[in-house]
Amino acid sequence: MSTITRFVAAAAVLLLTVAYAASPQPVAGTQAPPATAREVIRLWPEGVPGLIKDGGPEVVADGRVSNVHDPTITVFRAPAAINTGTAVVVCPGGGYVRLAIDKEGRAIADWLNSLGVTAFVLTYRLKEYGHPAPLRDVLRAVRLVSARASEWGVQPGCVGVMGFSAGGHVAASAGTLFDDPDGRTGAPLDSTSARPDFLVLVYPVIRLAGAYAHVGSAQALLGADAKPDVLERYSLDGRVTAKTPPTFLVHGGTDTSVPAENSVLFYSALRRAGVPAELHLYEQGPHGIGLQPGFGGMSDWPQRCAEWLRGRGLLKPAE
């Protein structure tokens, strides 16, 4: 081997070593994160409220994340040439037990980027903490994006929250409980408004009590012994007011995990409160499809959502 060849090989090994060391390392035996580097920002650099000591490492496996103790947002910047100035905090689902970070996080962020929207994929705390940790995490994310909007090319009045399944409950909580005392920690950033400018809820969990409740989410968030009045308090159709932001909802009529009545009840509450809302309830459509094709009309929900965003002036007009 020549001296030049040995030098090139050594340089390549060094570059690979540096790149590996600089990237987030997964827990042993779990799936490695994608190679594309993104800006990951800790929500609570001053210290996570109520942090569980010795809670163990975050687990990443099969496109899902669990055991979250240090919540973050991962920034997916919109391409400069098509940046609309709109931002969306994306809340993956997973029943408050895990996060479908690939299907309902990164894939959604890439789609939003294609529309010129900057996406912030949220990893929020789960069953290990329960309420109010997920609420505090999503409100902190909205406050952080709003406070640093100019840094990311985001325009005032253009910060929304999108959620899927239990992540839809997180997003709907942001839209209904943004002024709730439980969402505050006494941090200086609490002075920044946490009210989203719009919501997108895809097969969301809304009810934690009654016939249409998602029992798994209710138990993970509020505990197996939660009293009926507490379950009702966080069934979010009952928390809608005139201040709840405009909302786009999607649900499939054959969803056997989270009944479509969750979206119907939230939509009806929005209507009663005079909040602009659009509901796409499909005759056929299961739970958890994300952006997958092949589910009939329901697979077209991203196009319908883009039309709604455009109609509200949140996207550049279609060419």
Backbone torsions as a table, in degrees:
resi	resn	phi	psi	omega
1	MET	NA	131.4	-178.9
2	SER	-72.7	164.8	178.4
3	THR	-61.7	-41.1	-179.6
4	ILE	-64.1	-43.1	-179.5
5	THR	-62.8	-44.1	178.6
6	ARG	-62.0	-37.9	179.9
7	PHE	-65.1	-43.8	179.9
8	VAL	-63.5	-43.5	-179.7
9	ALA	-63.4	-43.6	179.9
10	ALA	-64.2	-39.5	179.0
11	ALA	-64.1	-39.9	179.7
12	ALA	-63.4	-43.6	178.2
13	VAL	-61.4	-42.0	-179.9
14	LEU	-62.1	-44.3	-179.8
15	LEU	-62.5	-42.6	179.2
16	LEU	-63.9	-40.0	-179.8
17	THR	-64.3	-43.9	179.3
18	VAL	-63.9	-43.9	-179.9
19	ALA	-62.2	-41.5	-179.8
20	TYR	-66.2	-42.7	-178.4
21	ALA	-65.7	-32.0	-177.8
22	ALA	-80.4	-15.7	-177.5
23	SER	-90.2	153.9	178.3
24	PRO	-63.1	133.0	-177.4
25	GLN	-96.7	129.6	-180.0
26	PRO	-74.6	161.5	172.8
27	VAL	-63.5	144.1	-179.9
28	ALA	-52.9	131.9	178.0
29	GLY	87.1	2.1	179.1
30	THR	-108.6	173.2	-176.5
31	GLN	-77.9	134.6	179.5
32	ALA	-70.0	150.3	177.3
33	PRO	-69.5	163.7	179.4
34	PRO	-61.5	155.7	-175.9
35	ALA	-70.4	-27.6	-176.7
36	THR	-67.6	121.2	-179.4
37	ALA	-76.3	135.5	175.6
38	ARG	-128.2	159.8	177.5
39	GLU	-79.1	116.3	179.9
40	VAL	-108.3	125.1	-174.5
41	ILE	-120.3	126.1	176.0
42	ARG	-70.6	134.2	-179.7
43	LEU	-73.4	-30.8	-172.8
44	TRP	-126.5	64.9	-177.5
45	PRO	-63.5	-23.5	179.3
46	GLU	-80.2	-5.6	-178.8
47	GLY	127.2	126.2	-178.0
48	VAL	-69.5	125.7	179.2
49	PRO	-60.1	128.5	177.9
50	GLY	67.4	26.9	-177.5
51	LEU	-54.2	131.7	175.1
52	ILE	-81.0	118.4	179.5
53	LYS	-72.6	142.3	178.9
54	ASP	56.8	38.8	179.6
55	GLY	-76.1	-8.6	-179.7
56	GLY	89.1	167.8	-177.3
57	PRO	-77.2	154.4	171.4
58	GLU	-63.5	139.0	-177.2
59	VAL	-109.9	128.2	177.0
60	VAL	-118.7	118.9	-178.1
61	ALA	-155.7	134.0	174.5
62	ASP	55.0	40.0	177.6
63	GLY	75.2	14.0	-179.5
64	ARG	-126.6	154.8	178.0
65	VAL	-123.1	139.7	175.6
66	SER	-143.5	172.6	179.5
67	ASN	56.4	52.0	-178.6
68	VAL	-82.1	124.1	177.2
69	HIS	-122.5	-16.7	-179.8
70	ASP	-127.3	83.7	-172.9
71	PRO	-60.8	147.2	-177.8
72	THR	-140.4	164.8	161.4
73	ILE	-120.1	136.6	175.4
74	THR	-104.8	124.9	-172.3
75	VAL	-90.4	122.3	172.3
76	PHE	-111.5	97.4	-175.5
77	ARG	-72.7	138.6	173.5
78	ALA	-68.1	142.5	175.8
79	PRO	-56.2	135.0	-174.4
80	ALA	-55.7	-36.6	-175.0
81	ALA	-66.5	-23.3	-177.2
82	ILE	-124.0	11.8	-176.8
83	ASN	-60.6	124.4	-178.9
84	THR	-93.8	-9.4	-175.7
85	GLY	84.6	1.6	179.3
86	THR	-93.8	143.9	178.9
87	ALA	-129.4	148.6	177.1
88	VAL	-135.5	126.3	168.6
89	VAL	-84.3	120.9	-174.1
90	VAL	-102.3	125.1	-177.7
91	CYS	-112.8	100.7	177.4
92	PRO	-64.4	156.6	177.2
93	GLY	-92.4	-175.7	-179.3
94	GLY	146.5	21.0	173.5
95	GLY	66.7	22.9	-175.9
96	TYR	60.6	20.6	177.0
97	VAL	-113.3	-37.3	179.3
98	ARG	-148.9	175.1	178.5
99	LEU	-124.6	127.4	175.7
100	ALA	-79.5	72.0	-166.7
101	ILE	-67.8	-28.8	177.9
102	ASP	-80.3	-58.9	-172.4
103	LYS	-69.1	-38.5	-175.3
104	GLU	-114.6	16.9	178.1
105	GLY	-129.6	-80.4	-175.0
106	ARG	-65.1	-41.5	179.1
107	ALA	-63.2	-39.4	178.8
108	ILE	-66.5	-40.5	179.1
109	ALA	-61.8	-41.9	178.3
110	ASP	-62.6	-40.9	177.8
111	TRP	-63.9	-44.3	178.4
112	LEU	-62.1	-40.1	176.2
113	ASN	-57.6	-37.6	-179.9
114	SER	-65.7	-19.6	176.9
115	LEU	-92.6	-1.2	-176.8
116	GLY	86.4	18.8	-178.5
117	VAL	-104.5	132.8	174.3
118	THR	-82.7	130.1	-175.5
119	ALA	-112.9	146.3	178.4
120	PHE	-128.1	101.9	-177.2
121	VAL	-81.5	122.1	-173.4
122	LEU	-96.2	127.9	165.1
123	THR	-103.3	111.5	-175.5
124	TYR	-110.6	161.0	-178.3
125	ARG	-72.0	153.8	-167.7
126	LEU	-124.1	-144.6	-172.7
127	LYS	-60.5	-25.1	178.8
128	GLU	-61.1	-25.2	-178.9
129	TYR	-112.3	-43.5	-175.2
130	GLY	69.0	-171.5	-179.8
131	HIS	-65.9	140.0	8.7
132	PRO	-99.8	16.3	-172.9
133	ALA	-56.3	-49.2	-179.9
134	PRO	-62.0	-37.6	176.7
135	LEU	-62.3	-46.2	179.3
136	ARG	-62.2	-38.1	-178.8
137	ASP	-66.3	-44.8	-178.1
138	VAL	-69.9	-38.7	178.3
139	LEU	-67.3	-37.1	176.0
140	ARG	-62.4	-39.8	179.0
141	ALA	-62.8	-44.6	179.3
142	VAL	-62.8	-44.6	179.2
143	ARG	-61.7	-41.5	-178.4
144	LEU	-65.8	-45.5	179.3
145	VAL	-63.0	-41.7	179.8
146	SER	-65.5	-41.8	-177.5
147	ALA	-68.3	-30.1	-177.5
148	ARG	-111.9	25.8	-173.3
149	ALA	-56.1	-45.2	-176.1
150	SER	-63.5	-31.7	179.1
151	GLU	-62.2	-33.2	-177.0
152	TRP	-105.7	10.0	178.3
153	GLY	71.2	30.9	-178.6
154	VAL	-100.2	137.4	-179.4
155	GLN	-90.6	145.6	175.0
156	PRO	-57.9	143.1	178.9
157	GLY	79.2	12.2	-175.4
158	CYS	-129.7	32.3	-179.0
159	VAL	-110.8	112.7	-179.3
160	GLY	-113.5	173.0	175.7
161	VAL	-129.9	133.1	179.2
162	MET	-121.6	136.7	-179.9
163	GLY	-142.6	151.2	-177.7
164	PHE	-121.3	131.0	176.3
165	SER	55.0	-124.1	177.3
166	ALA	-62.7	-28.6	172.3
167	GLY	-64.0	-25.9	173.0
168	GLY	-67.7	-33.6	174.5
169	HIS	-66.9	-39.1	176.2
170	VAL	-62.0	-47.0	-179.1
171	ALA	-64.3	-44.3	179.0
172	ALA	-65.6	-31.4	174.2
173	SER	-63.0	-41.2	177.4
174	ALA	-60.8	-35.9	-177.6
175	GLY	-82.0	-12.8	-178.2
176	THR	-120.1	-24.0	-174.7
177	LEU	-117.9	24.3	-174.9
178	PHE	-66.0	-21.2	177.1
179	ASP	-105.9	5.8	-176.7
180	ASP	-68.4	136.5	178.4
181	PRO	-55.9	-30.3	179.4
182	ASP	-62.9	-21.1	-178.3
183	GLY	-86.6	0.5	-178.2
184	ARG	-109.9	148.7	179.4
185	THR	-122.8	-2.1	-176.2
186	GLY	89.5	2.8	178.9
187	ALA	-73.2	152.2	178.9
188	PRO	-55.3	-32.1	-178.3
189	LEU	-67.7	-13.6	176.5
190	ASP	-59.6	-21.5	-179.5
191	SER	-73.2	-14.8	176.0
192	THR	-84.1	135.5	-179.7
193	SER	-60.1	137.4	177.3
194	ALA	-105.2	6.3	-179.9
195	ARG	-72.3	120.4	174.7
196	PRO	-66.9	157.0	177.2
197	ASP	-86.7	-18.5	175.3
198	PHE	-162.9	161.8	177.8
199	LEU	-126.4	146.3	168.4
200	VAL	-128.2	117.5	-175.3
201	LEU	-119.3	117.7	-175.7
202	VAL	-113.4	119.5	-171.1
203	TYR	35.2	57.6	-171.6
204	PRO	-79.1	149.8	163.5
205	VAL	-78.8	123.6	176.1
206	ILE	-119.6	-44.9	-176.2
207	ARG	-91.1	129.5	171.7
208	LEU	-111.5	-2.4	178.5
209	ALA	-133.5	153.8	173.8
210	GLY	89.3	-170.4	-171.6
211	ALA	-64.8	-29.5	-174.5
212	TYR	-102.6	13.6	-176.8
213	ALA	-66.7	148.0	167.8
214	HIS	-95.3	99.9	-169.6
215	VAL	-63.5	-39.5	-179.3
216	GLY	-60.5	-44.9	178.1
217	SER	-64.3	-41.6	-179.3
218	ALA	-60.6	-44.7	-178.6
219	GLN	-68.8	-39.5	-179.6
220	ALA	-68.0	-36.6	-176.4
221	LEU	-83.2	-41.9	-169.9
222	LEU	-115.0	-7.5	179.4
223	GLY	98.0	151.8	-176.6
224	ALA	-66.7	-20.8	-176.8
225	ASP	-106.7	19.0	-179.5
226	ALA	-59.9	137.6	-179.3
227	LYS	-75.4	154.4	-177.8
228	PRO	-54.6	-38.0	-178.6
229	ASP	-68.9	-31.7	176.8
230	VAL	-70.9	-43.7	177.3
231	LEU	-59.8	-39.3	179.3
232	GLU	-69.5	-37.1	-179.0
233	ARG	-59.4	-35.2	-177.7
234	TYR	-104.9	19.0	165.4
235	SER	-89.6	106.9	-154.6
236	LEU	-79.6	-11.1	174.0
237	ASP	-62.8	-26.7	178.1
238	GLY	-82.0	-2.6	-178.5
239	ARG	-109.6	4.2	179.7
240	VAL	-71.1	137.2	173.7
241	THR	-134.2	179.5	177.2
242	ALA	-64.2	-17.1	179.4
243	LYS	-87.7	-8.2	176.4
244	THR	-62.8	135.4	-174.5
245	PRO	-72.3	159.6	174.2
246	PRO	-50.6	142.2	-169.1
247	THR	-137.1	138.4	173.2
248	PHE	-112.2	127.8	-177.3
249	LEU	-123.5	145.7	177.9
250	VAL	-134.2	135.3	174.4
251	HIS	-155.2	150.8	176.5
252	GLY	-101.0	138.3	-177.0
253	GLY	-69.6	-17.2	179.4
254	THR	-106.7	22.6	176.6
255	ASP	-72.3	112.8	-179.6
256	THR	-97.0	-2.8	178.4
257	SER	-92.1	-50.5	177.9
258	VAL	-125.0	105.1	-176.1
259	PRO	-55.9	144.7	-178.1
260	ALA	-60.7	-20.8	177.8
261	GLU	-59.3	-22.8	175.8
262	ASN	-58.2	-47.7	178.6
263	SER	-70.8	-39.2	-178.1
264	VAL	-62.0	-44.1	-179.0
265	LEU	-66.8	-38.7	178.2
266	PHE	-67.3	-42.7	177.9
267	TYR	-60.3	-44.3	-179.6
268	SER	-62.7	-39.0	178.0
269	ALA	-65.7	-39.0	176.7
270	LEU	-62.3	-43.3	178.9
271	ARG	-60.1	-45.1	-179.6
272	ARG	-63.2	-33.0	-178.9
273	ALA	-84.7	-3.2	-179.7
274	GLY	76.7	23.4	179.9
275	VAL	-91.6	129.4	176.6
276	PRO	-57.7	131.0	-176.4
277	ALA	-151.7	151.2	176.6
278	GLU	-137.2	127.1	-179.5
279	LEU	-117.8	128.0	172.7
280	HIS	-111.6	102.5	179.4
281	LEU	-109.1	112.5	-174.1
282	TYR	-94.5	141.4	178.9
283	GLU	-56.9	-44.2	178.9
284	GLN	-115.6	145.7	176.4
285	GLY	153.6	119.0	-178.3
286	PRO	-84.5	-176.7	178.5
287	HIS	-84.7	147.3	166.2
288	GLY	76.9	29.5	-175.9
289	ILE	-79.3	-20.1	-177.4
290	GLY	58.9	-126.3	179.4
291	LEU	-102.4	13.6	-173.6
292	GLN	-67.6	137.1	173.4
293	PRO	-79.6	173.3	172.7
294	GLY	91.5	10.2	179.2
295	PHE	-115.4	38.7	175.7
296	GLY	63.2	-144.5	-177.0
297	GLY	-60.6	-29.5	-177.1
298	MET	-64.1	-27.9	179.2
299	SER	-69.3	-8.8	177.8
300	ASP	-90.2	3.8	-175.9
301	TRP	-57.2	-34.3	179.3
302	PRO	-61.2	-37.1	177.5
303	GLN	-65.8	-41.9	179.3
304	ARG	-65.0	-38.5	178.8
305	CYS	-64.7	-43.5	178.6
306	ALA	-61.2	-39.5	177.8
307	GLU	-62.2	-41.9	179.6
308	TRP	-64.5	-45.0	178.1
309	LEU	-61.2	-41.9	179.4
310	ARG	-64.9	-41.2	179.9
311	GLY	-64.1	-25.0	177.9
312	ARG	-92.3	8.3	176.9
313	GLY	77.3	18.6	-177.3
314	LEU	-94.4	-8.0	176.1
315	LEU	-128.8	155.2	173.1
316	LYS	-65.7	146.8	179.6
317	PRO	-56.8	143.6	177.0
318	ALA	-61.9	140.7	178.6
319	GLU	-80.3	NA	NA
